[in-house]
């Protein structure tokens, strides 16, 4: 007997698009009049992005530029987690922005709980940083996808590996 239809609920960010957005942001900062002579820096590190600039006004302007570049490149800003603004050397300010990859376990548990509450004949199981949903009817799986699209879990969810 063939396996039953299934799909995976994941939350992934295309890091190449993030790099492209960062390059565009850096280029725009170097060309903007309000950043002339400013020591602003946007750097990608292991777990996200580090912004260093002179004051909070410049920091907020850089974050706005970064968000617009992310949106233009199709990267969801829901997966950004902003750290606190810290003082840096030389009277500068620094902020780290973490890029969330995968679904955290507490969010995955909430997703599986919500799917079970729909009373559809599907099973949801947590696998590492994703949720696999399987069921006998493809219509039920499509109903689950529609249901999850209406909910907000604070992440940009994708539905991949749809197998029938």
PyMOL commands that place a pseudoatom at each C-alpha (Angstrom):
pseudoatom trace, name=CA, resn=UNK, resi=1, chain=A, elem=C, hetatm=0, pos=[0.000, 0.000, 0.000]
pseudoatom trace, name=CA, resn=UNK, resi=2, chain=A, elem=C, hetatm=0, pos=[1.278, 3.463, -0.894]
pseudoatom trace, name=CA, resn=UNK, resi=3, chain=A, elem=C, hetatm=0, pos=[2.109, 5.998, 1.775]
pseudoatom trace, name=CA, resn=UNK, resi=4, chain=A, elem=C, hetatm=0, pos=[-0.624, 8.466, 2.564]
pseudoatom trace, name=CA, resn=UNK, resi=5, chain=A, elem=C, hetatm=0, pos=[-0.437, 12.045, 1.269]
pseudoatom trace, name=CA, resn=UNK, resi=6, chain=A, elem=C, hetatm=0, pos=[1.595, 14.488, 3.351]
pseudoatom trace, name=CA, resn=UNK, resi=7, chain=A, elem=C, hetatm=0, pos=[3.322, 17.865, 3.394]
pseudoatom trace, name=CA, resn=UNK, resi=8, chain=A, elem=C, hetatm=0, pos=[5.798, 19.699, 5.628]
pseudoatom trace, name=CA, resn=UNK, resi=9, chain=A, elem=C, hetatm=0, pos=[5.251, 23.016, 7.363]
pseudoatom trace, name=CA, resn=UNK, resi=10, chain=A, elem=C, hetatm=0, pos=[8.576, 24.847, 7.571]
pseudoatom trace, name=CA, resn=UNK, resi=11, chain=A, elem=C, hetatm=0, pos=[9.940, 28.320, 8.171]
pseudoatom trace, name=CA, resn=UNK, resi=12, chain=A, elem=C, hetatm=0, pos=[12.980, 28.978, 6.018]
pseudoatom trace, name=CA, resn=UNK, resi=13, chain=A, elem=C, hetatm=0, pos=[14.774, 32.129, 4.930]
pseudoatom trace, name=CA, resn=UNK, resi=14, chain=A, elem=C, hetatm=0, pos=[16.806, 32.233, 1.711]
pseudoatom trace, name=CA, resn=UNK, resi=15, chain=A, elem=C, hetatm=0, pos=[20.186, 33.414, 3.040]
pseudoatom trace, name=CA, resn=UNK, resi=16, chain=A, elem=C, hetatm=0, pos=[21.385, 34.366, -0.454]
pseudoatom trace, name=CA, resn=UNK, resi=17, chain=A, elem=C, hetatm=0, pos=[18.511, 36.852, -0.711]
pseudoatom trace, name=CA, resn=UNK, resi=18, chain=A, elem=C, hetatm=0, pos=[19.422, 38.158, 2.765]
pseudoatom trace, name=CA, resn=UNK, resi=19, chain=A, elem=C, hetatm=0, pos=[22.998, 38.747, 1.560]
pseudoatom trace, name=CA, resn=UNK, resi=20, chain=A, elem=C, hetatm=0, pos=[21.697, 40.519, -1.550]
pseudoatom trace, name=CA, resn=UNK, resi=21, chain=A, elem=C, hetatm=0, pos=[19.408, 42.737, 0.555]
pseudoatom trace, name=CA, resn=UNK, resi=22, chain=A, elem=C, hetatm=0, pos=[22.329, 43.588, 2.868]
pseudoatom trace, name=CA, resn=UNK, resi=23, chain=A, elem=C, hetatm=0, pos=[24.499, 44.550, -0.114]
pseudoatom trace, name=CA, resn=UNK, resi=24, chain=A, elem=C, hetatm=0, pos=[21.725, 46.783, -1.475]
pseudoatom trace, name=CA, resn=UNK, resi=25, chain=A, elem=C, hetatm=0, pos=[21.282, 48.362, 1.973]
pseudoatom trace, name=CA, resn=UNK, resi=26, chain=A, elem=C, hetatm=0, pos=[25.005, 49.086, 2.273]
pseudoatom trace, name=CA, resn=UNK, resi=27, chain=A, elem=C, hetatm=0, pos=[25.010, 50.644, -1.192]
pseudoatom trace, name=CA, resn=UNK, resi=28, chain=A, elem=C, hetatm=0, pos=[22.005, 52.848, -0.411]
pseudoatom trace, name=CA, resn=UNK, resi=29, chain=A, elem=C, hetatm=0, pos=[23.547, 53.999, 2.885]
pseudoatom trace, name=CA, resn=UNK, resi=30, chain=A, elem=C, hetatm=0, pos=[26.734, 55.017, 1.067]
pseudoatom trace, name=CA, resn=UNK, resi=31, chain=A, elem=C, hetatm=0, pos=[24.700, 57.086, -1.427]
pseudoatom trace, name=CA, resn=UNK, resi=32, chain=A, elem=C, hetatm=0, pos=[22.164, 58.762, 0.866]
pseudoatom trace, name=CA, resn=UNK, resi=33, chain=A, elem=C, hetatm=0, pos=[22.654, 62.389, 1.826]
pseudoatom trace, name=CA, resn=UNK, resi=34, chain=A, elem=C, hetatm=0, pos=[21.597, 61.924, 5.469]
pseudoatom trace, name=CA, resn=UNK, resi=35, chain=A, elem=C, hetatm=0, pos=[24.379, 59.338, 5.920]
pseudoatom trace, name=CA, resn=UNK, resi=36, chain=A, elem=C, hetatm=0, pos=[27.204, 61.513, 4.480]
pseudoatom trace, name=CA, resn=UNK, resi=37, chain=A, elem=C, hetatm=0, pos=[30.179, 61.346, 6.841]
pseudoatom trace, name=CA, resn=UNK, resi=38, chain=A, elem=C, hetatm=0, pos=[28.458, 58.845, 9.120]
pseudoatom trace, name=CA, resn=UNK, resi=39, chain=A, elem=C, hetatm=0, pos=[30.194, 55.693, 10.301]
pseudoatom trace, name=CA, resn=UNK, resi=40, chain=A, elem=C, hetatm=0, pos=[27.344, 53.256, 9.702]
pseudoatom trace, name=CA, resn=UNK, resi=41, chain=A, elem=C, hetatm=0, pos=[27.951, 49.565, 9.161]
pseudoatom trace, name=CA, resn=UNK, resi=42, chain=A, elem=C, hetatm=0, pos=[25.639, 46.654, 8.350]
pseudoatom trace, name=CA, resn=UNK, resi=43, chain=A, elem=C, hetatm=0, pos=[27.326, 43.249, 8.680]
pseudoatom trace, name=CA, resn=UNK, resi=44, chain=A, elem=C, hetatm=0, pos=[26.039, 39.691, 8.383]
pseudoatom trace, name=CA, resn=UNK, resi=45, chain=A, elem=C, hetatm=0, pos=[27.353, 37.392, 11.099]
pseudoatom trace, name=CA, resn=UNK, resi=46, chain=A, elem=C, hetatm=0, pos=[26.703, 33.770, 12.134]
pseudoatom trace, name=CA, resn=UNK, resi=47, chain=A, elem=C, hetatm=0, pos=[23.175, 34.095, 13.477]
pseudoatom trace, name=CA, resn=UNK, resi=48, chain=A, elem=C, hetatm=0, pos=[21.934, 37.278, 11.836]
pseudoatom trace, name=CA, resn=UNK, resi=49, chain=A, elem=C, hetatm=0, pos=[22.761, 40.904, 11.116]
pseudoatom trace, name=CA, resn=UNK, resi=50, chain=A, elem=C, hetatm=0, pos=[24.721, 43.438, 13.162]
pseudoatom trace, name=CA, resn=UNK, resi=51, chain=A, elem=C, hetatm=0, pos=[24.080, 47.161, 12.647]
pseudoatom trace, name=CA, resn=UNK, resi=52, chain=A, elem=C, hetatm=0, pos=[26.484, 49.733, 14.085]
pseudoatom trace, name=CA, resn=UNK, resi=53, chain=A, elem=C, hetatm=0, pos=[25.874, 53.477, 13.640]
pseudoatom trace, name=CA, resn=UNK, resi=54, chain=A, elem=C, hetatm=0, pos=[26.108, 56.843, 15.384]
pseudoatom trace, name=CA, resn=UNK, resi=55, chain=A, elem=C, hetatm=0, pos=[22.675, 57.217, 16.978]
pseudoatom trace, name=CA, resn=UNK, resi=56, chain=A, elem=C, hetatm=0, pos=[19.201, 55.711, 17.210]
pseudoatom trace, name=CA, resn=UNK, resi=57, chain=A, elem=C, hetatm=0, pos=[17.842, 57.942, 14.445]
pseudoatom trace, name=CA, resn=UNK, resi=58, chain=A, elem=C, hetatm=0, pos=[20.365, 56.526, 11.966]
pseudoatom trace, name=CA, resn=UNK, resi=59, chain=A, elem=C, hetatm=0, pos=[19.725, 53.028, 13.337]
pseudoatom trace, name=CA, resn=UNK, resi=60, chain=A, elem=C, hetatm=0, pos=[15.985, 53.314, 12.688]
pseudoatom trace, name=CA, resn=UNK, resi=61, chain=A, elem=C, hetatm=0, pos=[16.650, 54.666, 9.183]
pseudoatom trace, name=CA, resn=UNK, resi=62, chain=A, elem=C, hetatm=0, pos=[18.951, 51.704, 8.419]
pseudoatom trace, name=CA, resn=UNK, resi=63, chain=A, elem=C, hetatm=0, pos=[16.342, 49.234, 9.726]
pseudoatom trace, name=CA, resn=UNK, resi=64, chain=A, elem=C, hetatm=0, pos=[13.693, 50.857, 7.481]
pseudoatom trace, name=CA, resn=UNK, resi=65, chain=A, elem=C, hetatm=0, pos=[16.005, 50.561, 4.450]
pseudoatom trace, name=CA, resn=UNK, resi=66, chain=A, elem=C, hetatm=0, pos=[16.789, 46.938, 5.366]
pseudoatom trace, name=CA, resn=UNK, resi=67, chain=A, elem=C, hetatm=0, pos=[13.095, 46.039, 5.724]
pseudoatom trace, name=CA, resn=UNK, resi=68, chain=A, elem=C, hetatm=0, pos=[12.252, 47.581, 2.347]
pseudoatom trace, name=CA, resn=UNK, resi=69, chain=A, elem=C, hetatm=0, pos=[15.089, 45.656, 0.665]
pseudoatom trace, name=CA, resn=UNK, resi=70, chain=A, elem=C, hetatm=0, pos=[13.947, 42.409, 2.315]
pseudoatom trace, name=CA, resn=UNK, resi=71, chain=A, elem=C, hetatm=0, pos=[10.370, 42.941, 1.128]
pseudoatom trace, name=CA, resn=UNK, resi=72, chain=A, elem=C, hetatm=0, pos=[11.503, 43.747, -2.431]
pseudoatom trace, name=CA, resn=UNK, resi=73, chain=A, elem=C, hetatm=0, pos=[13.586, 40.536, -2.492]
pseudoatom trace, name=CA, resn=UNK, resi=74, chain=A, elem=C, hetatm=0, pos=[10.742, 38.379, -1.132]
pseudoatom trace, name=CA, resn=UNK, resi=75, chain=A, elem=C, hetatm=0, pos=[12.289, 37.779, 2.312]
pseudoatom trace, name=CA, resn=UNK, resi=76, chain=A, elem=C, hetatm=0, pos=[9.687, 37.890, 5.072]
pseudoatom trace, name=CA, resn=UNK, resi=77, chain=A, elem=C, hetatm=0, pos=[10.402, 40.378, 7.856]
pseudoatom trace, name=CA, resn=UNK, resi=78, chain=A, elem=C, hetatm=0, pos=[8.365, 38.173, 10.225]
pseudoatom trace, name=CA, resn=UNK, resi=79, chain=A, elem=C, hetatm=0, pos=[11.471, 36.028, 10.688]
pseudoatom trace, name=CA, resn=UNK, resi=80, chain=A, elem=C, hetatm=0, pos=[13.515, 38.920, 12.087]
pseudoatom trace, name=CA, resn=UNK, resi=81, chain=A, elem=C, hetatm=0, pos=[14.040, 39.107, 15.833]
pseudoatom trace, name=CA, resn=UNK, resi=82, chain=A, elem=C, hetatm=0, pos=[15.404, 42.451, 17.022]
pseudoatom trace, name=CA, resn=UNK, resi=83, chain=A, elem=C, hetatm=0, pos=[17.875, 42.486, 19.892]
pseudoatom trace, name=CA, resn=UNK, resi=84, chain=A, elem=C, hetatm=0, pos=[18.181, 45.360, 22.328]
pseudoatom trace, name=CA, resn=UNK, resi=85, chain=A, elem=C, hetatm=0, pos=[20.017, 48.507, 21.332]
pseudoatom trace, name=CA, resn=UNK, resi=86, chain=A, elem=C, hetatm=0, pos=[23.459, 48.551, 22.962]
pseudoatom trace, name=CA, resn=UNK, resi=87, chain=A, elem=C, hetatm=0, pos=[26.085, 51.249, 23.371]
pseudoatom trace, name=CA, resn=UNK, resi=88, chain=A, elem=C, hetatm=0, pos=[29.221, 50.615, 21.311]
pseudoatom trace, name=CA, resn=UNK, resi=89, chain=A, elem=C, hetatm=0, pos=[32.695, 52.150, 21.398]
pseudoatom trace, name=CA, resn=UNK, resi=90, chain=A, elem=C, hetatm=0, pos=[33.068, 55.811, 20.474]
pseudoatom trace, name=CA, resn=UNK, resi=91, chain=A, elem=C, hetatm=0, pos=[29.511, 56.864, 21.367]
pseudoatom trace, name=CA, resn=UNK, resi=92, chain=A, elem=C, hetatm=0, pos=[28.006, 54.611, 18.703]
pseudoatom trace, name=CA, resn=UNK, resi=93, chain=A, elem=C, hetatm=0, pos=[25.008, 52.291, 19.032]
pseudoatom trace, name=CA, resn=UNK, resi=94, chain=A, elem=C, hetatm=0, pos=[24.717, 48.666, 17.971]
pseudoatom trace, name=CA, resn=UNK, resi=95, chain=A, elem=C, hetatm=0, pos=[21.787, 46.334, 17.399]
pseudoatom trace, name=CA, resn=UNK, resi=96, chain=A, elem=C, hetatm=0, pos=[21.722, 42.672, 16.454]
pseudoatom trace, name=CA, resn=UNK, resi=97, chain=A, elem=C, hetatm=0, pos=[18.917, 41.270, 14.346]
pseudoatom trace, name=CA, resn=UNK, resi=98, chain=A, elem=C, hetatm=0, pos=[18.561, 37.508, 14.522]
pseudoatom trace, name=CA, resn=UNK, resi=99, chain=A, elem=C, hetatm=0, pos=[17.190, 35.680, 11.492]
pseudoatom trace, name=CA, resn=UNK, resi=100, chain=A, elem=C, hetatm=0, pos=[14.932, 32.871, 12.667]
pseudoatom trace, name=CA, resn=UNK, resi=101, chain=A, elem=C, hetatm=0, pos=[15.284, 29.638, 10.710]
pseudoatom trace, name=CA, resn=UNK, resi=102, chain=A, elem=C, hetatm=0, pos=[13.013, 26.679, 11.383]
pseudoatom trace, name=CA, resn=UNK, resi=103, chain=A, elem=C, hetatm=0, pos=[10.056, 26.366, 13.722]
pseudoatom trace, name=CA, resn=UNK, resi=104, chain=A, elem=C, hetatm=0, pos=[10.844, 26.478, 17.435]
pseudoatom trace, name=CA, resn=UNK, resi=105, chain=A, elem=C, hetatm=0, pos=[9.426, 23.616, 19.518]
pseudoatom trace, name=CA, resn=UNK, resi=106, chain=A, elem=C, hetatm=0, pos=[6.829, 25.707, 21.390]
pseudoatom trace, name=CA, resn=UNK, resi=107, chain=A, elem=C, hetatm=0, pos=[5.483, 27.140, 18.106]
pseudoatom trace, name=CA, resn=UNK, resi=108, chain=A, elem=C, hetatm=0, pos=[5.511, 23.645, 16.542]
pseudoatom trace, name=CA, resn=UNK, resi=109, chain=A, elem=C, hetatm=0, pos=[3.485, 22.343, 19.510]
pseudoatom trace, name=CA, resn=UNK, resi=110, chain=A, elem=C, hetatm=0, pos=[0.963, 25.155, 19.051]
pseudoatom trace, name=CA, resn=UNK, resi=111, chain=A, elem=C, hetatm=0, pos=[0.682, 24.380, 15.325]
pseudoatom trace, name=CA, resn=UNK, resi=112, chain=A, elem=C, hetatm=0, pos=[0.068, 20.656, 15.972]
pseudoatom trace, name=CA, resn=UNK, resi=113, chain=A, elem=C, hetatm=0, pos=[-2.461, 21.502, 18.720]
pseudoatom trace, name=CA, resn=UNK, resi=114, chain=A, elem=C, hetatm=0, pos=[-4.321, 23.892, 16.382]
pseudoatom trace, name=CA, resn=UNK, resi=115, chain=A, elem=C, hetatm=0, pos=[-4.365, 21.264, 13.611]
pseudoatom trace, name=CA, resn=UNK, resi=116, chain=A, elem=C, hetatm=0, pos=[-5.829, 18.674, 16.013]
pseudoatom trace, name=CA, resn=UNK, resi=117, chain=A, elem=C, hetatm=0, pos=[-8.534, 21.149, 17.053]
pseudoatom trace, name=CA, resn=UNK, resi=118, chain=A, elem=C, hetatm=0, pos=[-9.747, 21.425, 13.444]
pseudoatom trace, name=CA, resn=UNK, resi=119, chain=A, elem=C, hetatm=0, pos=[-11.203, 17.886, 13.795]
pseudoatom trace, name=CA, resn=UNK, resi=120, chain=A, elem=C, hetatm=0, pos=[-9.937, 17.020, 10.303]
pseudoatom trace, name=CA, resn=UNK, resi=121, chain=A, elem=C, hetatm=0, pos=[-8.707, 13.468, 9.800]
pseudoatom trace, name=CA, resn=UNK, resi=122, chain=A, elem=C, hetatm=0, pos=[-5.022, 14.334, 9.635]
pseudoatom trace, name=CA, resn=UNK, resi=123, chain=A, elem=C, hetatm=0, pos=[-1.988, 13.652, 11.801]
pseudoatom trace, name=CA, resn=UNK, resi=124, chain=A, elem=C, hetatm=0, pos=[0.594, 16.304, 12.657]
pseudoatom trace, name=CA, resn=UNK, resi=125, chain=A, elem=C, hetatm=0, pos=[3.996, 15.359, 14.003]
pseudoatom trace, name=CA, resn=UNK, resi=126, chain=A, elem=C, hetatm=0, pos=[6.970, 17.504, 14.946]
pseudoatom trace, name=CA, resn=UNK, resi=127, chain=A, elem=C, hetatm=0, pos=[10.213, 16.586, 13.159]
pseudoatom trace, name=CA, resn=UNK, resi=128, chain=A, elem=C, hetatm=0, pos=[13.203, 18.662, 14.292]
pseudoatom trace, name=CA, resn=UNK, resi=129, chain=A, elem=C, hetatm=0, pos=[12.354, 22.222, 13.184]
pseudoatom trace, name=CA, resn=UNK, resi=130, chain=A, elem=C, hetatm=0, pos=[9.365, 21.392, 10.963]
pseudoatom trace, name=CA, resn=UNK, resi=131, chain=A, elem=C, hetatm=0, pos=[5.903, 19.856, 11.233]
pseudoatom trace, name=CA, resn=UNK, resi=132, chain=A, elem=C, hetatm=0, pos=[4.806, 16.992, 8.983]
pseudoatom trace, name=CA, resn=UNK, resi=133, chain=A, elem=C, hetatm=0, pos=[1.076, 16.742, 8.303]
pseudoatom trace, name=CA, resn=UNK, resi=134, chain=A, elem=C, hetatm=0, pos=[-0.342, 13.572, 6.764]
pseudoatom trace, name=CA, resn=UNK, resi=135, chain=A, elem=C, hetatm=0, pos=[-3.828, 12.276, 6.052]
pseudoatom trace, name=CA, resn=UNK, resi=136, chain=A, elem=C, hetatm=0, pos=[-5.819, 10.030, 3.748]
pseudoatom trace, name=CA, resn=UNK, resi=137, chain=A, elem=C, hetatm=0, pos=[-7.559, 12.805, 1.797]
pseudoatom trace, name=CA, resn=UNK, resi=138, chain=A, elem=C, hetatm=0, pos=[-5.752, 15.511, -0.137]
pseudoatom trace, name=CA, resn=UNK, resi=139, chain=A, elem=C, hetatm=0, pos=[-8.726, 17.825, 0.456]
pseudoatom trace, name=CA, resn=UNK, resi=140, chain=A, elem=C, hetatm=0, pos=[-8.141, 17.580, 4.216]
pseudoatom trace, name=CA, resn=UNK, resi=141, chain=A, elem=C, hetatm=0, pos=[-4.475, 18.506, 3.754]
pseudoatom trace, name=CA, resn=UNK, resi=142, chain=A, elem=C, hetatm=0, pos=[-5.420, 21.496, 1.614]
pseudoatom trace, name=CA, resn=UNK, resi=143, chain=A, elem=C, hetatm=0, pos=[-7.928, 22.544, 4.296]
pseudoatom trace, name=CA, resn=UNK, resi=144, chain=A, elem=C, hetatm=0, pos=[-5.120, 22.405, 6.887]
pseudoatom trace, name=CA, resn=UNK, resi=145, chain=A, elem=C, hetatm=0, pos=[-2.914, 24.621, 4.695]
pseudoatom trace, name=CA, resn=UNK, resi=146, chain=A, elem=C, hetatm=0, pos=[-5.764, 27.134, 4.289]
pseudoatom trace, name=CA, resn=UNK, resi=147, chain=A, elem=C, hetatm=0, pos=[-6.374, 27.025, 8.062]
pseudoatom trace, name=CA, resn=UNK, resi=148, chain=A, elem=C, hetatm=0, pos=[-2.691, 27.625, 8.875]
pseudoatom trace, name=CA, resn=UNK, resi=149, chain=A, elem=C, hetatm=0, pos=[-2.466, 30.525, 6.401]
pseudoatom trace, name=CA, resn=UNK, resi=150, chain=A, elem=C, hetatm=0, pos=[-5.210, 32.321, 8.359]
pseudoatom trace, name=CA, resn=UNK, resi=151, chain=A, elem=C, hetatm=0, pos=[-3.323, 31.936, 11.663]
pseudoatom trace, name=CA, resn=UNK, resi=152, chain=A, elem=C, hetatm=0, pos=[-0.374, 34.071, 12.755]
pseudoatom trace, name=CA, resn=UNK, resi=153, chain=A, elem=C, hetatm=0, pos=[2.456, 32.285, 14.549]
pseudoatom trace, name=CA, resn=UNK, resi=154, chain=A, elem=C, hetatm=0, pos=[4.947, 35.149, 14.291]
pseudoatom trace, name=CA, resn=UNK, resi=155, chain=A, elem=C, hetatm=0, pos=[6.809, 33.309, 11.517]
pseudoatom trace, name=CA, resn=UNK, resi=156, chain=A, elem=C, hetatm=0, pos=[6.566, 33.114, 7.765]
pseudoatom trace, name=CA, resn=UNK, resi=157, chain=A, elem=C, hetatm=0, pos=[5.445, 29.531, 7.118]
pseudoatom trace, name=CA, resn=UNK, resi=158, chain=A, elem=C, hetatm=0, pos=[6.003, 27.594, 3.894]
pseudoatom trace, name=CA, resn=UNK, resi=159, chain=A, elem=C, hetatm=0, pos=[4.292, 24.369, 2.866]
pseudoatom trace, name=CA, resn=UNK, resi=160, chain=A, elem=C, hetatm=0, pos=[6.690, 22.084, 1.022]
pseudoatom trace, name=CA, resn=UNK, resi=161, chain=A, elem=C, hetatm=0, pos=[7.088, 18.432, -0.045]
pseudoatom trace, name=CA, resn=UNK, resi=162, chain=A, elem=C, hetatm=0, pos=[3.396, 17.998, -0.837]
pseudoatom trace, name=CA, resn=UNK, resi=163, chain=A, elem=C, hetatm=0, pos=[3.177, 14.299, -1.711]
pseudoatom trace, name=CA, resn=UNK, resi=164, chain=A, elem=C, hetatm=0, pos=[0.041, 12.614, -2.901]
for i in range(1, 164): cmd.bond("trace and resi %d" % i, "trace and resi %d" % (i + 1))
show_as sticks, trace
zoom trace
